[in-house]
Amino acid sequence: CRTGRRSAEAATVLENAGFRNIQLLEGDFPGWQAGGHPVQK
């Protein structure tokens, strides 16, 4: 998920399985952190 490649692949798998409300975060995980969003280790 760091680069977004795996999460995009996972989204495709979910969509093919019938899920329709799928969201991808632009900017990958470092983008989330840079945006000041919470991170729990």
Z-matrix of the N, CA and C atoms (Angstrom, degrees):
N
C 1 1.446
C 2 1.523 1 112.27
N 3 1.293 2 117.67 1 -11.28
C 4 1.464 3 119.15 2 -177.98
C 5 1.529 4 111.33 3 -60.92
N 6 1.332 5 117.17 4 -38.93
C 7 1.463 6 119.70 5 -179.41
C 8 1.518 7 112.29 6 -99.40
N 9 1.316 8 117.53 7 -11.62
C 10 1.451 9 121.02 8 -179.34
C 11 1.513 10 114.52 9 94.47
N 12 1.328 11 117.24 10 -10.86
C 13 1.469 12 119.80 11 -177.31
C 14 1.521 13 111.62 12 -65.17
N 15 1.330 14 116.80 13 -48.93
C 16 1.468 15 119.69 14 -177.91
C 17 1.519 16 111.55 15 -67.25
N 18 1.318 17 116.97 16 -37.58
C 19 1.462 18 118.44 17 -179.86
C 20 1.526 19 110.66 18 -67.67
N 21 1.332 20 117.46 19 -35.11
C 22 1.465 21 120.42 20 176.41
C 23 1.522 22 110.37 21 -65.77
N 24 1.330 23 116.66 22 -40.30
C 25 1.463 24 120.35 23 176.76
C 26 1.524 25 110.55 24 -64.25
N 27 1.326 26 116.87 25 -41.60
C 28 1.465 27 120.78 26 178.88
C 29 1.522 28 110.64 27 -63.84
N 30 1.323 29 117.14 28 -38.94
C 31 1.463 30 120.61 29 178.46
C 32 1.524 31 110.68 30 -62.65
N 33 1.312 32 116.83 31 -39.16
C 34 1.462 33 120.80 32 177.94
C 35 1.521 34 110.86 33 -64.45
N 36 1.326 35 116.98 34 -43.21
C 37 1.465 36 121.16 35 177.87
C 38 1.525 37 109.86 36 -60.53
N 39 1.322 38 116.86 37 -45.33
C 40 1.466 39 120.51 38 179.59
C 41 1.524 40 111.38 39 -63.17
N 42 1.332 41 116.51 40 -42.57
C 43 1.463 42 120.20 41 178.76
C 44 1.528 43 110.66 42 -61.94
N 45 1.319 44 116.84 43 -42.74
C 46 1.464 45 121.00 44 178.20
C 47 1.522 46 112.16 45 -65.43
N 48 1.335 47 116.54 46 -23.33
C 49 1.465 48 121.37 47 178.50
C 50 1.528 49 112.02 48 -86.77
N 51 1.335 50 116.50 49 -0.04
C 52 1.454 51 119.39 50 175.42
C 53 1.516 52 115.80 51 106.70
N 54 1.314 53 117.71 52 -3.56
C 55 1.465 54 119.84 53 177.77
C 56 1.527 55 109.23 54 -73.98
N 57 1.324 56 116.42 55 139.36
C 58 1.460 57 119.57 56 -176.92
C 59 1.525 58 113.82 57 -119.72
N 60 1.309 59 118.89 58 -19.89
C 61 1.464 60 121.53 59 -178.82
C 62 1.531 61 108.74 60 -102.27
N 63 1.330 62 115.86 61 73.90
C 64 1.460 63 122.22 62 -175.82
C 65 1.526 64 108.16 63 -111.17
N 66 1.312 65 115.81 64 131.67
C 67 1.462 66 121.09 65 179.84
C 68 1.523 67 109.54 66 -120.33
N 69 1.320 68 117.19 67 136.38
C 70 1.461 69 122.27 68 173.80
C 71 1.522 70 108.16 69 -113.54
N 72 1.302 71 116.52 70 134.12
C 73 1.452 72 122.13 71 179.20
C 74 1.520 73 109.43 72 -84.52
N 75 1.333 74 116.37 73 118.80
C 76 1.460 75 119.52 74 176.33
C 77 1.524 76 109.12 75 -74.48
N 78 1.306 77 116.25 76 141.97
C 79 1.446 78 120.33 77 178.85
C 80 1.511 79 113.09 78 93.94
N 81 1.289 80 118.66 79 4.22
C 82 1.460 81 125.88 80 177.73
C 83 1.524 82 112.56 81 49.12
N 84 1.316 83 117.28 82 -168.06
C 85 1.465 84 121.10 83 -174.53
C 86 1.525 85 113.07 84 -63.20
N 87 1.340 86 119.31 85 -43.85
C 88 1.464 87 118.11 86 176.93
C 89 1.533 88 112.40 87 -59.81
N 90 1.321 89 116.82 88 -32.79
C 91 1.461 90 120.41 89 176.41
C 92 1.517 91 111.65 90 -65.40
N 93 1.321 92 116.17 91 -38.05
C 94 1.466 93 121.35 92 176.61
C 95 1.526 94 109.82 93 -61.58
N 96 1.329 95 115.60 94 -48.02
C 97 1.460 96 120.25 95 179.56
C 98 1.529 97 111.14 96 -62.66
N 99 1.314 98 117.18 97 -44.25
C 100 1.463 99 121.36 98 -178.85
C 101 1.522 100 111.60 99 -63.39
N 102 1.329 101 116.56 100 -27.61
C 103 1.459 102 121.10 101 178.06
C 104 1.516 103 113.05 102 -77.68
N 105 1.334 104 116.60 103 -1.07
C 106 1.455 105 120.43 104 178.05
C 107 1.515 106 114.17 105 79.79
N 108 1.334 107 116.90 106 16.43
C 109 1.461 108 120.74 107 179.91
C 110 1.527 109 110.01 108 -78.28
N 111 1.329 110 117.63 109 154.89
C 112 1.464 111 120.22 110 -175.47
C 113 1.530 112 112.71 111 -66.98
N 114 1.326 113 114.51 112 142.64
C 115 1.459 114 122.29 113 176.73
C 116 1.516 115 107.15 114 -132.85
N 117 1.316 116 115.59 115 130.18
C 118 1.461 117 120.45 116 178.78
C 119 1.515 118 108.51 117 -120.85
N 120 1.333 119 116.88 118 128.43
C 121 1.464 120 120.66 119 179.89
C 122 1.499 121 110.16 120 -100.48
